[in-house]
Amino acid sequence: MSASLAEQIAMFLHQEGLAKWVADGDGGNLFIEVLPPSPDTCIMVRHTGGYAGAGIPLIQPTFQLYVRGDTDPRTARDLAYDALKALRYHEGQLVPGGDAVSIVWPMQDHPIYVGIDENGRHEYSVNLMLRVNEQVR
């Protein structure tokens, strides 16, 4: 599959009905590496590095889901929790033809409250580590 792991996470969240993934970003509310000023409620998937595989055929990239809602803090909080629940401990491909994920590991048990942006919208983040079998990539 030619889609990056970040795109595969976005496609998975779309399949789960949590946000709308549109590859070119136009008309969706799920983005890769950027957080545009609109729409209010959206998710950004950002690659944040990773960990060395310790000599085994695994890569362990890390990702952040940055969730923005509206002026009601529950909107972003609930969406962040739902995304965390959907991805937590997932095993196998995130999407058909995707990378062989041995597990999606949450780096915290709960989303982290980031604060309020300049437009009064509440923001949360979720940090994840994926273990991906490099031999099957």
Phi and psi in radians as a Rosetta constraint file:
Dihedral C 1 N 2 CA 2 C 2 CIRCULARHARMONIC -1.571 0.35
Dihedral N 2 CA 2 C 2 N 3 CIRCULARHARMONIC -0.150 0.35
Dihedral C 2 N 3 CA 3 C 3 CIRCULARHARMONIC -1.274 0.35
Dihedral N 3 CA 3 C 3 N 4 CIRCULARHARMONIC 2.414 0.35
Dihedral C 3 N 4 CA 4 C 4 CIRCULARHARMONIC -1.166 0.35
Dihedral N 4 CA 4 C 4 N 5 CIRCULARHARMONIC 2.890 0.35
Dihedral C 4 N 5 CA 5 C 5 CIRCULARHARMONIC -1.075 0.35
Dihedral N 5 CA 5 C 5 N 6 CIRCULARHARMONIC -0.653 0.35
Dihedral C 5 N 6 CA 6 C 6 CIRCULARHARMONIC -1.062 0.35
Dihedral N 6 CA 6 C 6 N 7 CIRCULARHARMONIC -0.739 0.35
Dihedral C 6 N 7 CA 7 C 7 CIRCULARHARMONIC -1.155 0.35
Dihedral N 7 CA 7 C 7 N 8 CIRCULARHARMONIC -0.652 0.35
Dihedral C 7 N 8 CA 8 C 8 CIRCULARHARMONIC -1.128 0.35
Dihedral N 8 CA 8 C 8 N 9 CIRCULARHARMONIC -0.669 0.35
Dihedral C 8 N 9 CA 9 C 9 CIRCULARHARMONIC -1.099 0.35
Dihedral N 9 CA 9 C 9 N 10 CIRCULARHARMONIC -0.779 0.35
Dihedral C 9 N 10 CA 10 C 10 CIRCULARHARMONIC -1.059 0.35
Dihedral N 10 CA 10 C 10 N 11 CIRCULARHARMONIC -0.789 0.35
Dihedral C 10 N 11 CA 11 C 11 CIRCULARHARMONIC -1.101 0.35
Dihedral N 11 CA 11 C 11 N 12 CIRCULARHARMONIC -0.674 0.35
Dihedral C 11 N 12 CA 12 C 12 CIRCULARHARMONIC -1.090 0.35
Dihedral N 12 CA 12 C 12 N 13 CIRCULARHARMONIC -0.825 0.35
Dihedral C 12 N 13 CA 13 C 13 CIRCULARHARMONIC -1.088 0.35
Dihedral N 13 CA 13 C 13 N 14 CIRCULARHARMONIC -0.618 0.35
Dihedral C 13 N 14 CA 14 C 14 CIRCULARHARMONIC -1.117 0.35
Dihedral N 14 CA 14 C 14 N 15 CIRCULARHARMONIC -0.837 0.35
Dihedral C 14 N 15 CA 15 C 15 CIRCULARHARMONIC -1.028 0.35
Dihedral N 15 CA 15 C 15 N 16 CIRCULARHARMONIC -0.585 0.35
Dihedral C 15 N 16 CA 16 C 16 CIRCULARHARMONIC -1.377 0.35
Dihedral N 16 CA 16 C 16 N 17 CIRCULARHARMONIC -0.070 0.35
Dihedral C 16 N 17 CA 17 C 17 CIRCULARHARMONIC 1.362 0.35
Dihedral N 17 CA 17 C 17 N 18 CIRCULARHARMONIC 0.330 0.35
Dihedral C 17 N 18 CA 18 C 18 CIRCULARHARMONIC -1.550 0.35
Dihedral N 18 CA 18 C 18 N 19 CIRCULARHARMONIC -0.431 0.35
Dihedral C 18 N 19 CA 19 C 19 CIRCULARHARMONIC -2.833 0.35
Dihedral N 19 CA 19 C 19 N 20 CIRCULARHARMONIC 2.951 0.35
Dihedral C 19 N 20 CA 20 C 20 CIRCULARHARMONIC -1.844 0.35
Dihedral N 20 CA 20 C 20 N 21 CIRCULARHARMONIC 2.024 0.35
Dihedral C 20 N 21 CA 21 C 21 CIRCULARHARMONIC -1.642 0.35
Dihedral N 21 CA 21 C 21 N 22 CIRCULARHARMONIC 2.156 0.35
Dihedral C 21 N 22 CA 22 C 22 CIRCULARHARMONIC -2.203 0.35
Dihedral N 22 CA 22 C 22 N 23 CIRCULARHARMONIC 2.091 0.35
Dihedral C 22 N 23 CA 23 C 23 CIRCULARHARMONIC -0.897 0.35
Dihedral N 23 CA 23 C 23 N 24 CIRCULARHARMONIC -0.682 0.35
Dihedral C 23 N 24 CA 24 C 24 CIRCULARHARMONIC -1.537 0.35
Dihedral N 24 CA 24 C 24 N 25 CIRCULARHARMONIC 0.013 0.35
Dihedral C 24 N 25 CA 25 C 25 CIRCULARHARMONIC 1.462 0.35
Dihedral N 25 CA 25 C 25 N 26 CIRCULARHARMONIC -0.238 0.35
Dihedral C 25 N 26 CA 26 C 26 CIRCULARHARMONIC -1.418 0.35
Dihedral N 26 CA 26 C 26 N 27 CIRCULARHARMONIC 1.955 0.35
Dihedral C 26 N 27 CA 27 C 27 CIRCULARHARMONIC 1.668 0.35
Dihedral N 27 CA 27 C 27 N 28 CIRCULARHARMONIC -0.062 0.35
Dihedral C 27 N 28 CA 28 C 28 CIRCULARHARMONIC -1.783 0.35
Dihedral N 28 CA 28 C 28 N 29 CIRCULARHARMONIC -3.113 0.35
Dihedral C 28 N 29 CA 29 C 29 CIRCULARHARMONIC -2.349 0.35
Dihedral N 29 CA 29 C 29 N 30 CIRCULARHARMONIC 0.524 0.35
Dihedral C 29 N 30 CA 30 C 30 CIRCULARHARMONIC -2.339 0.35
Dihedral N 30 CA 30 C 30 N 31 CIRCULARHARMONIC 2.119 0.35
Dihedral C 30 N 31 CA 31 C 31 CIRCULARHARMONIC -2.272 0.35
Dihedral N 31 CA 31 C 31 N 32 CIRCULARHARMONIC 2.740 0.35
Dihedral C 31 N 32 CA 32 C 32 CIRCULARHARMONIC -1.909 0.35
Dihedral N 32 CA 32 C 32 N 33 CIRCULARHARMONIC 2.101 0.35
Dihedral C 32 N 33 CA 33 C 33 CIRCULARHARMONIC 1.180 0.35
Dihedral N 33 CA 33 C 33 N 34 CIRCULARHARMONIC -0.119 0.35
Dihedral C 33 N 34 CA 34 C 34 CIRCULARHARMONIC -2.333 0.35
Dihedral N 34 CA 34 C 34 N 35 CIRCULARHARMONIC 2.636 0.35
Dihedral C 34 N 35 CA 35 C 35 CIRCULARHARMONIC -2.172 0.35
Dihedral N 35 CA 35 C 35 N 36 CIRCULARHARMONIC 1.675 0.35
Dihedral C 35 N 36 CA 36 C 36 CIRCULARHARMONIC -1.231 0.35
Dihedral N 36 CA 36 C 36 N 37 CIRCULARHARMONIC 2.871 0.35
Dihedral C 36 N 37 CA 37 C 37 CIRCULARHARMONIC -1.132 0.35
Dihedral N 37 CA 37 C 37 N 38 CIRCULARHARMONIC -0.379 0.35
Dihedral C 37 N 38 CA 38 C 38 CIRCULARHARMONIC -2.515 0.35
Dihedral N 38 CA 38 C 38 N 39 CIRCULARHARMONIC 2.700 0.35
Dihedral C 38 N 39 CA 39 C 39 CIRCULARHARMONIC -1.353 0.35
Dihedral N 39 CA 39 C 39 N 40 CIRCULARHARMONIC 2.958 0.35
Dihedral C 39 N 40 CA 40 C 40 CIRCULARHARMONIC -1.029 0.35
Dihedral N 40 CA 40 C 40 N 41 CIRCULARHARMONIC -1.066 0.35
Dihedral C 40 N 41 CA 41 C 41 CIRCULARHARMONIC -1.510 0.35
Dihedral N 41 CA 41 C 41 N 42 CIRCULARHARMONIC 2.024 0.35
Dihedral C 41 N 42 CA 42 C 42 CIRCULARHARMONIC -2.775 0.35
Dihedral N 42 CA 42 C 42 N 43 CIRCULARHARMONIC 2.958 0.35
Dihedral C 42 N 43 CA 43 C 43 CIRCULARHARMONIC -2.260 0.35
Dihedral N 43 CA 43 C 43 N 44 CIRCULARHARMONIC 2.361 0.35
Dihedral C 43 N 44 CA 44 C 44 CIRCULARHARMONIC -1.961 0.35
Dihedral N 44 CA 44 C 44 N 45 CIRCULARHARMONIC 2.315 0.35
Dihedral C 44 N 45 CA 45 C 45 CIRCULARHARMONIC -1.777 0.35
Dihedral N 45 CA 45 C 45 N 46 CIRCULARHARMONIC 2.124 0.35
Dihedral C 45 N 46 CA 46 C 46 CIRCULARHARMONIC -2.205 0.35
Dihedral N 46 CA 46 C 46 N 47 CIRCULARHARMONIC 2.253 0.35
Dihedral C 46 N 47 CA 47 C 47 CIRCULARHARMONIC -1.296 0.35
Dihedral N 47 CA 47 C 47 N 48 CIRCULARHARMONIC 2.272 0.35
Dihedral C 47 N 48 CA 48 C 48 CIRCULARHARMONIC -2.110 0.35
Dihedral N 48 CA 48 C 48 N 49 CIRCULARHARMONIC 0.348 0.35
Dihedral C 48 N 49 CA 49 C 49 CIRCULARHARMONIC 1.913 0.35
Dihedral N 49 CA 49 C 49 N 50 CIRCULARHARMONIC -2.290 0.35
Dihedral C 49 N 50 CA 50 C 50 CIRCULARHARMONIC 2.752 0.35
Dihedral N 50 CA 50 C 50 N 51 CIRCULARHARMONIC -2.951 0.35
Dihedral C 50 N 51 CA 51 C 51 CIRCULARHARMONIC -2.177 0.35
Dihedral N 51 CA 51 C 51 N 52 CIRCULARHARMONIC 2.644 0.35
Dihedral C 51 N 52 CA 52 C 52 CIRCULARHARMONIC -1.151 0.35
Dihedral N 52 CA 52 C 52 N 53 CIRCULARHARMONIC 2.586 0.35
Dihedral C 52 N 53 CA 53 C 53 CIRCULARHARMONIC -1.348 0.35
Dihedral N 53 CA 53 C 53 N 54 CIRCULARHARMONIC 0.009 0.35
Dihedral C 53 N 54 CA 54 C 54 CIRCULARHARMONIC 0.987 0.35
Dihedral N 54 CA 54 C 54 N 55 CIRCULARHARMONIC 0.671 0.35
Dihedral C 54 N 55 CA 55 C 55 CIRCULARHARMONIC 1.396 0.35
Dihedral N 55 CA 55 C 55 N 56 CIRCULARHARMONIC 0.040 0.35
Dihedral C 55 N 56 CA 56 C 56 CIRCULARHARMONIC -1.848 0.35
Dihedral N 56 CA 56 C 56 N 57 CIRCULARHARMONIC 2.782 0.35
Dihedral C 56 N 57 CA 57 C 57 CIRCULARHARMONIC -1.339 0.35
Dihedral N 57 CA 57 C 57 N 58 CIRCULARHARMONIC 0.987 0.35
Dihedral C 57 N 58 CA 58 C 58 CIRCULARHARMONIC -2.233 0.35
Dihedral N 58 CA 58 C 58 N 59 CIRCULARHARMONIC 2.545 0.35
Dihedral C 58 N 59 CA 59 C 59 CIRCULARHARMONIC -1.928 0.35
Dihedral N 59 CA 59 C 59 N 60 CIRCULARHARMONIC 2.627 0.35
Dihedral C 59 N 60 CA 60 C 60 CIRCULARHARMONIC -2.290 0.35
Dihedral N 60 CA 60 C 60 N 61 CIRCULARHARMONIC 1.210 0.35
Dihedral C 60 N 61 CA 61 C 61 CIRCULARHARMONIC -1.264 0.35
Dihedral N 61 CA 61 C 61 N 62 CIRCULARHARMONIC 2.673 0.35
Dihedral C 61 N 62 CA 62 C 62 CIRCULARHARMONIC -2.018 0.35
Dihedral N 62 CA 62 C 62 N 63 CIRCULARHARMONIC 2.623 0.35
Dihedral C 62 N 63 CA 63 C 63 CIRCULARHARMONIC -2.432 0.35
Dihedral N 63 CA 63 C 63 N 64 CIRCULARHARMONIC 2.674 0.35
Dihedral C 63 N 64 CA 64 C 64 CIRCULARHARMONIC -2.088 0.35
Dihedral N 64 CA 64 C 64 N 65 CIRCULARHARMONIC 2.344 0.35
Dihedral C 64 N 65 CA 65 C 65 CIRCULARHARMONIC -1.726 0.35
Dihedral N 65 CA 65 C 65 N 66 CIRCULARHARMONIC 2.060 0.35
Dihedral C 65 N 66 CA 66 C 66 CIRCULARHARMONIC -1.841 0.35
Dihedral N 66 CA 66 C 66 N 67 CIRCULARHARMONIC 2.002 0.35
Dihedral C 66 N 67 CA 67 C 67 CIRCULARHARMONIC -1.933 0.35
Dihedral N 67 CA 67 C 67 N 68 CIRCULARHARMONIC 2.193 0.35
Dihedral C 67 N 68 CA 68 C 68 CIRCULARHARMONIC -2.022 0.35
Dihedral N 68 CA 68 C 68 N 69 CIRCULARHARMONIC 2.453 0.35
Dihedral C 68 N 69 CA 69 C 69 CIRCULARHARMONIC -2.075 0.35
Dihedral N 69 CA 69 C 69 N 70 CIRCULARHARMONIC -2.456 0.35
Dihedral C 69 N 70 CA 70 C 70 CIRCULARHARMONIC -2.032 0.35
Dihedral N 70 CA 70 C 70 N 71 CIRCULARHARMONIC -2.696 0.35
Dihedral C 70 N 71 CA 71 C 71 CIRCULARHARMONIC -1.353 0.35
Dihedral N 71 CA 71 C 71 N 72 CIRCULARHARMONIC -0.138 0.35
Dihedral C 71 N 72 CA 72 C 72 CIRCULARHARMONIC -1.625 0.35
Dihedral N 72 CA 72 C 72 N 73 CIRCULARHARMONIC 2.027 0.35
Dihedral C 72 N 73 CA 73 C 73 CIRCULARHARMONIC -1.061 0.35
Dihedral N 73 CA 73 C 73 N 74 CIRCULARHARMONIC -0.388 0.35
Dihedral C 73 N 74 CA 74 C 74 CIRCULARHARMONIC -1.192 0.35
Dihedral N 74 CA 74 C 74 N 75 CIRCULARHARMONIC -0.489 0.35
Dihedral C 74 N 75 CA 75 C 75 CIRCULARHARMONIC -1.060 0.35
Dihedral N 75 CA 75 C 75 N 76 CIRCULARHARMONIC -0.963 0.35
Dihedral C 75 N 76 CA 76 C 76 CIRCULARHARMONIC -1.207 0.35
Dihedral N 76 CA 76 C 76 N 77 CIRCULARHARMONIC -0.723 0.35
Dihedral C 76 N 77 CA 77 C 77 CIRCULARHARMONIC -1.041 0.35
Dihedral N 77 CA 77 C 77 N 78 CIRCULARHARMONIC -0.838 0.35
Dihedral C 77 N 78 CA 78 C 78 CIRCULARHARMONIC -1.153 0.35
Dihedral N 78 CA 78 C 78 N 79 CIRCULARHARMONIC -0.688 0.35
Dihedral C 78 N 79 CA 79 C 79 CIRCULARHARMONIC -1.139 0.35
Dihedral N 79 CA 79 C 79 N 80 CIRCULARHARMONIC -0.711 0.35
Dihedral C 79 N 80 CA 80 C 80 CIRCULARHARMONIC -1.107 0.35
Dihedral N 80 CA 80 C 80 N 81 CIRCULARHARMONIC -0.773 0.35
Dihedral C 80 N 81 CA 81 C 81 CIRCULARHARMONIC -1.076 0.35
Dihedral N 81 CA 81 C 81 N 82 CIRCULARHARMONIC -0.760 0.35
Dihedral C 81 N 82 CA 82 C 82 CIRCULARHARMONIC -1.104 0.35
Dihedral N 82 CA 82 C 82 N 83 CIRCULARHARMONIC -0.715 0.35
Dihedral C 82 N 83 CA 83 C 83 CIRCULARHARMONIC -1.141 0.35
Dihedral N 83 CA 83 C 83 N 84 CIRCULARHARMONIC -0.745 0.35
Dihedral C 83 N 84 CA 84 C 84 CIRCULARHARMONIC -1.057 0.35
Dihedral N 84 CA 84 C 84 N 85 CIRCULARHARMONIC -0.813 0.35
Dihedral C 84 N 85 CA 85 C 85 CIRCULARHARMONIC -1.071 0.35
Dihedral N 85 CA 85 C 85 N 86 CIRCULARHARMONIC -0.702 0.35
Dihedral C 85 N 86 CA 86 C 86 CIRCULARHARMONIC -1.153 0.35
Dihedral N 86 CA 86 C 86 N 87 CIRCULARHARMONIC -0.662 0.35
Dihedral C 86 N 87 CA 87 C 87 CIRCULARHARMONIC -1.589 0.35
Dihedral N 87 CA 87 C 87 N 88 CIRCULARHARMONIC -0.464 0.35
Dihedral C 87 N 88 CA 88 C 88 CIRCULARHARMONIC -0.962 0.35
Dihedral N 88 CA 88 C 88 N 89 CIRCULARHARMONIC 2.178 0.35
Dihedral C 88 N 89 CA 89 C 89 CIRCULARHARMONIC 1.073 0.35
Dihedral N 89 CA 89 C 89 N 90 CIRCULARHARMONIC 0.319 0.35
Dihedral C 89 N 90 CA 90 C 90 CIRCULARHARMONIC -1.089 0.35
Dihedral N 90 CA 90 C 90 N 91 CIRCULARHARMONIC 2.395 0.35
Dihedral C 90 N 91 CA 91 C 91 CIRCULARHARMONIC -2.163 0.35
Dihedral N 91 CA 91 C 91 N 92 CIRCULARHARMONIC 2.474 0.35
Dihedral C 91 N 92 CA 92 C 92 CIRCULARHARMONIC 1.725 0.35
Dihedral N 92 CA 92 C 92 N 93 CIRCULARHARMONIC -3.113 0.35
Dihedral C 92 N 93 CA 93 C 93 CIRCULARHARMONIC -1.079 0.35
Dihedral N 93 CA 93 C 93 N 94 CIRCULARHARMONIC 2.449 0.35
Dihedral C 93 N 94 CA 94 C 94 CIRCULARHARMONIC -1.309 0.35
Dihedral N 94 CA 94 C 94 N 95 CIRCULARHARMONIC -0.575 0.35
Dihedral C 94 N 95 CA 95 C 95 CIRCULARHARMONIC -2.448 0.35
Dihedral N 95 CA 95 C 95 N 96 CIRCULARHARMONIC 2.687 0.35
Dihedral C 95 N 96 CA 96 C 96 CIRCULARHARMONIC -0.954 0.35
Dihedral N 96 CA 96 C 96 N 97 CIRCULARHARMONIC 2.285 0.35
Dihedral C 96 N 97 CA 97 C 97 CIRCULARHARMONIC 1.395 0.35
Dihedral N 97 CA 97 C 97 N 98 CIRCULARHARMONIC 0.087 0.35
Dihedral C 97 N 98 CA 98 C 98 CIRCULARHARMONIC -1.431 0.35
Dihedral N 98 CA 98 C 98 N 99 CIRCULARHARMONIC -3.103 0.35
Dihedral C 98 N 99 CA 99 C 99 CIRCULARHARMONIC -1.131 0.35
Dihedral N 99 CA 99 C 99 N 100 CIRCULARHARMONIC 2.672 0.35
Dihedral C 99 N 100 CA 100 C 100 CIRCULARHARMONIC -1.411 0.35
Dihedral N 100 CA 100 C 100 N 101 CIRCULARHARMONIC 1.676 0.35
Dihedral C 100 N 101 CA 101 C 101 CIRCULARHARMONIC -1.558 0.35
Dihedral N 101 CA 101 C 101 N 102 CIRCULARHARMONIC 2.112 0.35
Dihedral C 101 N 102 CA 102 C 102 CIRCULARHARMONIC -1.413 0.35
Dihedral N 102 CA 102 C 102 N 103 CIRCULARHARMONIC -0.502 0.35
Dihedral C 102 N 103 CA 103 C 103 CIRCULARHARMONIC -2.974 0.35
Dihedral N 103 CA 103 C 103 N 104 CIRCULARHARMONIC 2.581 0.35
Dihedral C 103 N 104 CA 104 C 104 CIRCULARHARMONIC -1.824 0.35
Dihedral N 104 CA 104 C 104 N 105 CIRCULARHARMONIC 2.052 0.35
Dihedral C 104 N 105 CA 105 C 105 CIRCULARHARMONIC -1.916 0.35
Dihedral N 105 CA 105 C 105 N 106 CIRCULARHARMONIC 2.094 0.35
Dihedral C 105 N 106 CA 106 C 106 CIRCULARHARMONIC -1.257 0.35
Dihedral N 106 CA 106 C 106 N 107 CIRCULARHARMONIC 2.420 0.35
Dihedral C 106 N 107 CA 107 C 107 CIRCULARHARMONIC -1.548 0.35
Dihedral N 107 CA 107 C 107 N 108 CIRCULARHARMONIC -0.189 0.35
Dihedral C 107 N 108 CA 108 C 108 CIRCULARHARMONIC -2.466 0.35
Dihedral N 108 CA 108 C 108 N 109 CIRCULARHARMONIC 2.732 0.35
Dihedral C 108 N 109 CA 109 C 109 CIRCULARHARMONIC -1.378 0.35
Dihedral N 109 CA 109 C 109 N 110 CIRCULARHARMONIC -0.344 0.35
Dihedral C 109 N 110 CA 110 C 110 CIRCULARHARMONIC -2.408 0.35
Dihedral N 110 CA 110 C 110 N 111 CIRCULARHARMONIC 2.668 0.35
Dihedral C 110 N 111 CA 111 C 111 CIRCULARHARMONIC -1.052 0.35
Dihedral N 111 CA 111 C 111 N 112 CIRCULARHARMONIC 2.651 0.35
Dihedral C 111 N 112 CA 112 C 112 CIRCULARHARMONIC -1.741 0.35
Dihedral N 112 CA 112 C 112 N 113 CIRCULARHARMONIC 2.246 0.35
Dihedral C 112 N 113 CA 113 C 113 CIRCULARHARMONIC -1.323 0.35
Dihedral N 113 CA 113 C 113 N 114 CIRCULARHARMONIC 2.136 0.35
Dihedral C 113 N 114 CA 114 C 114 CIRCULARHARMONIC -1.586 0.35
Dihedral N 114 CA 114 C 114 N 115 CIRCULARHARMONIC -0.678 0.35
Dihedral C 114 N 115 CA 115 C 115 CIRCULARHARMONIC 2.381 0.35
Dihedral N 115 CA 115 C 115 N 116 CIRCULARHARMONIC -2.720 0.35
Dihedral C 115 N 116 CA 116 C 116 CIRCULARHARMONIC -2.066 0.35
Dihedral N 116 CA 116 C 116 N 117 CIRCULARHARMONIC 2.317 0.35
Dihedral C 116 N 117 CA 117 C 117 CIRCULARHARMONIC -1.402 0.35
Dihedral N 117 CA 117 C 117 N 118 CIRCULARHARMONIC -3.102 0.35
Dihedral C 117 N 118 CA 118 C 118 CIRCULARHARMONIC -1.149 0.35
Dihedral N 118 CA 118 C 118 N 119 CIRCULARHARMONIC -0.227 0.35
Dihedral C 118 N 119 CA 119 C 119 CIRCULARHARMONIC -1.829 0.35
Dihedral N 119 CA 119 C 119 N 120 CIRCULARHARMONIC 0.230 0.35
Dihedral C 119 N 120 CA 120 C 120 CIRCULARHARMONIC 1.361 0.35
Dihedral N 120 CA 120 C 120 N 121 CIRCULARHARMONIC 0.262 0.35
Dihedral C 120 N 121 CA 121 C 121 CIRCULARHARMONIC -1.629 0.35
Dihedral N 121 CA 121 C 121 N 122 CIRCULARHARMONIC 2.365 0.35
Dihedral C 121 N 122 CA 122 C 122 CIRCULARHARMONIC -1.418 0.35
Dihedral N 122 CA 122 C 122 N 123 CIRCULARHARMONIC 2.556 0.35
Dihedral C 122 N 123 CA 123 C 123 CIRCULARHARMONIC -2.334 0.35
Dihedral N 123 CA 123 C 123 N 124 CIRCULARHARMONIC 2.487 0.35
Dihedral C 123 N 124 CA 124 C 124 CIRCULARHARMONIC -2.318 0.35
Dihedral N 124 CA 124 C 124 N 125 CIRCULARHARMONIC 2.794 0.35
Dihedral C 124 N 125 CA 125 C 125 CIRCULARHARMONIC -2.319 0.35
Dihedral N 125 CA 125 C 125 N 126 CIRCULARHARMONIC 2.655 0.35
Dihedral C 125 N 126 CA 126 C 126 CIRCULARHARMONIC -2.260 0.35
Dihedral N 126 CA 126 C 126 N 127 CIRCULARHARMONIC 2.270 0.35
Dihedral C 126 N 127 CA 127 C 127 CIRCULARHARMONIC -1.976 0.35
Dihedral N 127 CA 127 C 127 N 128 CIRCULARHARMONIC 2.309 0.35
Dihedral C 127 N 128 CA 128 C 128 CIRCULARHARMONIC -2.306 0.35
Dihedral N 128 CA 128 C 128 N 129 CIRCULARHARMONIC 2.609 0.35
Dihedral C 128 N 129 CA 129 C 129 CIRCULARHARMONIC -2.076 0.35
Dihedral N 129 CA 129 C 129 N 130 CIRCULARHARMONIC 2.350 0.35
Dihedral C 129 N 130 CA 130 C 130 CIRCULARHARMONIC -1.881 0.35
Dihedral N 130 CA 130 C 130 N 131 CIRCULARHARMONIC 2.441 0.35
Dihedral C 130 N 131 CA 131 C 131 CIRCULARHARMONIC -1.852 0.35
Dihedral N 131 CA 131 C 131 N 132 CIRCULARHARMONIC 2.085 0.35
Dihedral C 131 N 132 CA 132 C 132 CIRCULARHARMONIC -2.119 0.35
Dihedral N 132 CA 132 C 132 N 133 CIRCULARHARMONIC 2.255 0.35
Dihedral C 132 N 133 CA 133 C 133 CIRCULARHARMONIC -1.261 0.35
Dihedral N 133 CA 133 C 133 N 134 CIRCULARHARMONIC 1.940 0.35
Dihedral C 133 N 134 CA 134 C 134 CIRCULARHARMONIC -1.199 0.35
Dihedral N 134 CA 134 C 134 N 135 CIRCULARHARMONIC -0.470 0.35
Dihedral C 134 N 135 CA 135 C 135 CIRCULARHARMONIC -1.190 0.35
Dihedral N 135 CA 135 C 135 N 136 CIRCULARHARMONIC -0.423 0.35
Dihedral C 135 N 136 CA 136 C 136 CIRCULARHARMONIC -1.740 0.35
Dihedral N 136 CA 136 C 136 N 137 CIRCULARHARMONIC -0.076 0.35
